[in-house]
Amino acid sequence: MQRRSKSTNVGLILLLSQIYQVGFSRIPPVTLVTLAINIFLFLQPLKRLDQTCISVEKCLYMKDWHRLYLSPFHHADDWHLYFNMVSLLWKGIKLERRLGSAWFGYIIAVFSLLIAVVYIILEIVLAELLNNPIFKLHCAVGFSGVLFALKVLNNYYHPGGMSNIMGIYVSNRYACWLELLAIHLLNPGSSFAGHLAGILVGLMYTKGPLKTVMETCADVLTSDFSGRRNGYSTGDFNYSGYPSYTPRDYNVYTDGMSEEEQFERAMRNSLNDRDHSSRHYSEERRPYGFWLPPEYDNREHS
């Protein structure tokens, strides 16, 4: 397995810098572990990207099911990792303190697999509706789908407020839909189906039966789960192992910007950076999203 070139890992350096500025003691454990896993697998991937991405062809037809749990935790390049992990940092701090670490970890595990399954279903539907088999070849990697699902949960547990997405102010209730369209318009190569799968899974949890199913499964698997769920809940919960968190803490390193405003600035910086980036794959870099072209030639991204 080839190693990535270290010459273009600016995104990784910025990510580590932001994690350090927030402070390890302020990041709840499951969020911190998830960040660590993604960073570790970026530096030491288990397999090449073309062997971890998910597609209808690879998973359904070739029965390569291990891609379902490998794909969310592998990223195309350092900027892809940076955008996704900064978003996870923001969402994880808020949601893990609200839901509790055990339940939040459960959500990450279930969502990672379920979103991959929904992604495959969506690509099959698109291929049939548009009579275009290319959708069955689209191969995707990255944590973006899970992040869209967490965005739905965050808006559910923290209702109200407005988001500024590319200069358009919209209620947080609908922000994920506008962000879905904005990302796809700015980066047509990003995985529309993967991001949509995340939104749908988030809605299945907040509006559908998924939360109840997960609670039932947890009740069956644990002997002392009813009522208190061994010290965590899906309702109001403050994680007791870390100092209380307030939005002001996060503003220290975000310069007071919202997540969407951070995304806009990072997108502009990424696009500027790409003008001077690696000579090997400049046409393949995806600043946000997790799509790999069907003709991916087995090279490791630098």
Secondary structure as the mmCIF struct_conf table of DSSP 4:
data_model
#
loop_
_struct_conf.conf_type_id
_struct_conf.id
_struct_conf.beg_label_comp_id
_struct_conf.beg_label_asym_id
_struct_conf.beg_label_seq_id
_struct_conf.end_label_comp_id
_struct_conf.end_label_asym_id
_struct_conf.end_label_seq_id
HELX_LH_PP_P HELX_LH_PP_P1 GLN A 2 SER A 5
HELX_RH_3T_P HELX_RH_3T_P1 LYS A 6 THR A 8
TURN_TY1_P TURN_TY1_P1 ASN A 9 ASN A 9
HELX_RH_AL_P HELX_RH_AL_P1 VAL A 10 VAL A 22
HELX_RH_3T_P HELX_RH_3T_P2 PHE A 24 ARG A 26
BEND BEND1 ILE A 27 ILE A 27
HELX_RH_AL_P HELX_RH_AL_P2 PRO A 29 LEU A 43
BEND BEND2 GLN A 44 GLN A 44
BEND BEND3 LEU A 46 LYS A 47
HELX_RH_3T_P HELX_RH_3T_P3 LEU A 49 GLN A 51
TURN_TY1_P TURN_TY1_P2 THR A 52 THR A 52
STRN STRN1 ILE A 54 ILE A 54
HELX_RH_PI_P HELX_RH_PI_P1 VAL A 56 TYR A 61
BEND BEND4 MET A 62 MET A 62
TURN_TY1_P TURN_TY1_P3 TRP A 65 HIS A 66
HELX_RH_AL_P HELX_RH_AL_P3 ARG A 67 LEU A 70
HELX_RH_3T_P HELX_RH_3T_P4 SER A 71 PHE A 73
BEND BEND5 ALA A 76 ASP A 77
HELX_RH_AL_P HELX_RH_AL_P4 ASP A 78 LEU A 99
HELX_RH_AL_P HELX_RH_AL_P5 SER A 101 LEU A 129
TURN_TY1_P TURN_TY1_P4 LEU A 130 ASN A 131
HELX_RH_3T_P HELX_RH_3T_P5 PRO A 133 LYS A 136
TURN_TY1_P TURN_TY1_P5 LEU A 137 LEU A 137
STRN STRN2 CYS A 139 ALA A 140
BEND BEND6 GLY A 142 PHE A 143
HELX_RH_AL_P HELX_RH_AL_P6 SER A 144 TYR A 157
BEND BEND7 HIS A 158 HIS A 158
STRN STRN3 MET A 162 ILE A 165
TURN_TY1_P TURN_TY1_P6 MET A 166 GLY A 167
STRN STRN4 ILE A 168 SER A 171
HELX_RH_AL_P HELX_RH_AL_P7 ASN A 172 LEU A 186
TURN_TY1_P TURN_TY1_P7 PRO A 188 GLY A 189
BEND BEND8 SER A 190 SER A 190
HELX_RH_AL_P HELX_RH_AL_P8 PHE A 192 THR A 206
TURN_TY1_P TURN_TY1_P8 LYS A 207 LYS A 207
BEND BEND9 GLY A 208 PRO A 209
HELX_RH_AL_P HELX_RH_AL_P9 LEU A 210 LEU A 221
TURN_TY1_P TURN_TY1_P9 SER A 223 ASP A 224
TURN_TY1_P TURN_TY1_P10 SER A 226 GLY A 231
BEND BEND10 THR A 234 ASP A 236
TURN_TY1_P TURN_TY1_P11 SER A 240 GLY A 241
BEND BEND11 TYR A 242 TYR A 242
HELX_RH_AL_P HELX_RH_AL_P10 PRO A 247 THR A 254
TURN_TY1_P TURN_TY1_P12 ASP A 255 GLY A 256
HELX_RH_AL_P HELX_RH_AL_P11 GLU A 259 ARG A 274
TURN_TY1_P TURN_TY1_P13 ASP A 275 HIS A 276
BEND BEND12 SER A 277 SER A 277
BEND BEND13 ARG A 279 TYR A 281
TURN_TY1_P TURN_TY1_P14 SER A 282 GLU A 284
BEND BEND14 PRO A 287 GLY A 289
STRN STRN5 TRP A 291 LEU A 292
TURN_TY1_P TURN_TY1_P15 PRO A 294 GLU A 295
BEND BEND15 ASN A 298 ASN A 298
HELX_LH_PP_P HELX_LH_PP_P2 ARG A 299 HIS A 301
#
